[in-house]
């Protein structure tokens, strides 16, 4: 059974859209209708494994397969998977890596194999064993790590199949579960420009990297959308507008300073911003737009983001009556 994908419980993944909503499991994050991207950690369990650790029984093996949701085109994962294990004898923790100090938790690497039994590639050893006096546990029950990229965007299915290598031919246990996930590995777009400026109510020339007297109200446009590289689905998350450096700006803020889904539609938006420079020191400044999507990237809840800057300089305001 698959328990989590991307460190999110499968019960928090919409079976129709493949988007996740909820808090991370084993990681501190929260997502709202978020797709998945990067390395997608897959955890779960194989029911009733045999007594292989110290008991001499033949091991269970499993494979994880993925397919685009619209077709049956299943492919096994074959990358190596780093996991951690712990071992006990009669309930007492054991040194799982003898010879280098006493280690309660140890690293192992799962390697996919083709066992020549006609069942194809992608079979990993299942390490957990709760039978007998000697037991072995997987930390977080990690089964695999699915590495995705921008060419794989869209809706996919995940399934797990197990086999008992102690029978000839191996007994196959098809998984009863398919988990749908939507992949998005493309950061949103971000565009930003200075388009207008007024000083004492009068328009002044406005260009990127221009010079303005302190007290000028500078205005411009921003825009952010999140089309995928290979999928039309968009997952806009949020944007922020900030003026830097903070010190000489003395608290001056761009309006709006932030916008976010679901107030902003999932397709993003184009809008206008303003900055009142009254009270700011003469200095060089940058207005920075940071736009992020809602992707749960690398199973850590981190979105994909893009940034865009426009610069300008403030000069001391001319004496009253002069321009």
ChimeraX attribute file (.defattr): number of C-alpha atoms within 10 A of each C-alpha:
attribute: neighborCount
match mode: 1-to-1
recipient: residues
	/A:1	15
	/A:2	23
	/A:3	17
	/A:4	24
	/A:5	28
	/A:6	28
	/A:7	24
	/A:8	29
	/A:9	19
	/A:10	20
	/A:11	13
	/A:12	19
	/A:13	23
	/A:14	16
	/A:15	15
	/A:16	11
	/A:17	16
	/A:18	24
	/A:19	24
	/A:20	29
	/A:21	18
	/A:22	16
	/A:23	17
	/A:24	22
	/A:25	18
	/A:26	12
	/A:27	13
	/A:28	10
	/A:29	16
	/A:30	17
	/A:31	21
	/A:32	17
	/A:33	21
	/A:34	28
	/A:35	30
	/A:36	30
	/A:37	29
	/A:38	22
	/A:39	18
	/A:40	24
	/A:41	20
	/A:42	24
	/A:43	23
	/A:44	16
	/A:45	17
	/A:46	21
	/A:47	10
	/A:48	11
	/A:49	19
	/A:50	20
	/A:51	21
	/A:52	21
	/A:53	20
	/A:54	14
	/A:55	14
	/A:56	9
	/A:57	13
	/A:58	15
	/A:59	19
	/A:60	27
	/A:61	22
	/A:62	22
	/A:63	24
	/A:64	25
	/A:65	19
	/A:66	20
	/A:67	17
	/A:68	19
	/A:69	18
	/A:70	10
	/A:71	9
	/A:72	10
	/A:73	11
	/A:74	15
	/A:75	15
	/A:76	19
	/A:77	20
	/A:78	21
	/A:79	14
	/A:80	13
	/A:81	18
	/A:82	14
	/A:83	18
	/A:84	15
	/A:85	19
	/A:86	20
	/A:87	24
	/A:88	17
	/A:89	13
	/A:90	10
	/A:91	10
	/A:92	10
	/A:93	17
	/A:94	19
	/A:95	16
	/A:96	19
	/A:97	15
	/A:98	9
	/A:99	8
	/A:100	8
	/A:101	9
	/A:102	12
	/A:103	16
	/A:104	14
	/A:105	18
	/A:106	15
	/A:107	13
	/A:108	13
	/A:109	11
	/A:110	18
	/A:111	14
	/A:112	21
	/A:113	15
	/A:114	13
	/A:115	12
	/A:116	8
	/A:117	11
	/A:118	9
	/A:119	13
	/A:120	12
	/A:121	17
	/A:122	20
	/A:123	24
	/A:124	24
	/A:125	17
	/A:126	21
	/A:127	22
	/A:128	25
	/A:129	22
	/A:130	17
	/A:131	16
	/A:132	14
	/A:133	14
	/A:134	20
	/A:135	24
	/A:136	22
	/A:137	16
	/A:138	21
	/A:139	15
	/A:140	17
	/A:141	20
	/A:142	21
	/A:143	25
	/A:144	24
	/A:145	23
	/A:146	23
	/A:147	14
	/A:148	18
	/A:149	15
	/A:150	17
	/A:151	14
	/A:152	18
	/A:153	23
	/A:154	24
	/A:155	22
	/A:156	20
	/A:157	22
	/A:158	22
	/A:159	20
	/A:160	23
	/A:161	18
	/A:162	22
	/A:163	22
	/A:164	18
	/A:165	17
	/A:166	13
	/A:167	10
	/A:168	8
	/A:169	12
	/A:170	16
	/A:171	13
	/A:172	16
	/A:173	14
	/A:174	12
	/A:175	15
	/A:176	10
	/A:177	13
	/A:178	16
	/A:179	22
	/A:180	24
	/A:181	29
	/A:182	25
	/A:183	29
	/A:184	34
	/A:185	26
	/A:186	24
	/A:187	23
	/A:188	28
	/A:189	20
	/A:190	21
	/A:191	18
	/A:192	23
	/A:193	20
	/A:194	22
	/A:195	15
	/A:196	17
	/A:197	21
	/A:198	18
	/A:199	18
	/A:200	10
	/A:201	9
	/A:202	8
	/A:203	13
	/A:204	18
	/A:205	11
	/A:206	19
	/A:207	18
	/A:208	17
	/A:209	14
	/A:210	14
	/A:211	17
	/A:212	24
	/A:213	19
	/A:214	21
	/A:215	20
	/A:216	21
	/A:217	20
	/A:218	23
	/A:219	19
	/A:220	18
	/A:221	15
	/A:222	18
	/A:223	17
	/A:224	25
	/A:225	23
	/A:226	27
	/A:227	19
	/A:228	20
	/A:229	17
	/A:230	14
	/A:231	17
	/A:232	11
	/A:233	18
	/A:234	20
	/A:235	27
	/A:236	31
	/A:237	31
	/A:238	23
	/A:239	27
	/A:240	17
	/A:241	23
	/A:242	20
	/A:243	20
	/A:244	16
	/A:245	13
	/A:246	13
	/A:247	10
	/A:248	15
	/A:249	18
	/A:250	13
	/A:251	11
	/A:252	18
	/A:253	18
	/A:254	20
	/A:255	15
	/A:256	15
	/A:257	15
	/A:258	14
	/A:259	16
	/A:260	18
	/A:261	18
	/A:262	13
	/A:263	10
	/A:264	14
	/A:265	14
	/A:266	20
	/A:267	17
	/A:268	26
	/A:269	16
	/A:270	12
	/A:271	11
	/A:272	15
	/A:273	18
	/A:274	18
	/A:275	21
	/A:276	19
	/A:277	22
	/A:278	15
	/A:279	13
	/A:280	19
	/A:281	17
	/A:282	17
	/A:283	15
	/A:284	16
	/A:285	19
	/A:286	17
	/A:287	20
	/A:288	18
	/A:289	23
	/A:290	20
	/A:291	30
	/A:292	25
	/A:293	32
	/A:294	29
	/A:295	32
	/A:296	32
	/A:297	22
	/A:298	20
	/A:299	24
	/A:300	23
	/A:301	24
	/A:302	18
	/A:303	24
	/A:304	22
	/A:305	21
	/A:306	17
	/A:307	17
	/A:308	17
	/A:309	18
	/A:310	18
	/A:311	18
	/A:312	18
	/A:313	17
	/A:314	19
	/A:315	15
	/A:316	13
	/A:317	16
	/A:318	10
	/A:319	7
	/A:320	6
	/A:321	5
	/A:322	6
	/A:323	10
